Amino acid sequence: MVREVKESDAEALCRIYNNYIAGTTITFEETPLHADEMVSRIKNITQNYPWLVYEENGKVIGYTYASKWKERSAYRYSVETGTYLDSSYVGKGIGTILKTELLKALKEKSIHSVVCGIALPNPASIALCEKFGFEKVAHLKEVGYKLGKWVDVGYWELIL
């Protein structure tokens, strides 16, 4: 079931996200988050943008959210999104369900441009974005350094 995030989800969100922090280049964060930091992020983001979780049998197994793309006011109709799943649920269609609901919520908020930044390589995230019609619009070489290697980032965009 997809629902809006609650502050009480913070521990579960950290459990999911910290696995990406610790062992992948999917996120460029390098320090695991604590629940209080996740609560702060939830409060900040949900003031203006949707944050959804996927729950199964009372367990949060994935989430997606949109956040401000850039600070300047002319960017106010553009967002960046992120989607993270418990690693044992990747490839089961949950990302598609979450992304579908997020895009609906963004249309309701009159968002015009949705951007996904993807650390490369990441075929699963690319496939998810392209399934919804996102197009690759940029490729930045070696802009991140994590786990002892330089990492490229691609940007995909969807105009709603």
Residue, then its C-alpha position, 0 to 999 in steps of 0.5 A: m500500500v502506498r501512503e504519505v510518509k509519517e515521522s514515525d517512519a524515520e527508523a525504517l527509512c534510515r534502515i533502507y537508505n543507510n544500506y545505499i549509503a554504506g555500500t553503494t554509489i547510488t547516493f553520494e552521502e557517506t555518513p549513515l543517517h539517524a532517525d532524528e535527521m530523517v525526521s528533520r528531512i521529512k518535516n522540511i520536504t513535506q512542507n511543499y512536496p510529496w513523500l510517499v512510502y510503500e508499506e507491506n504487512g506493516k513494514v515500510i519497504g520503499y519510499t519516494y519523494a520530490s524536493k526543490w530542484k534549485e533555490r532560485s524562484a524561477y525553478r519553483y515548478s521543477v523538482e528532483t526526485g529520489t526512490y529507494l527500496d529495501s534491497s530484497y524488494v528491488g525488481k518486484g514493481i514497487g518502484t513503478i507503483l511509487k513513481t506512478e503515485l509520485l508523478k500523480a501528486l506532482k501533477e496535482k501540485s502543478i509541477h512542470s519539470v521532474v528531474c532524476g539524478i542517477a549515479l552511474p552505472n545504475p541500470a535499474s534506476i535508468a529503466l524505471c525513469e525511462k519507463f515513465g518517459f524520462e529522457k536523458v538530458a545531461h551526463l556529468k563525468e566524475v563529479g562524485y568520489k565515493l568508495g575509492k572511485w570517481v562516479d559519473v552522474g546522469y540527469w533524466e527529465l520528464i515534462l509533465 
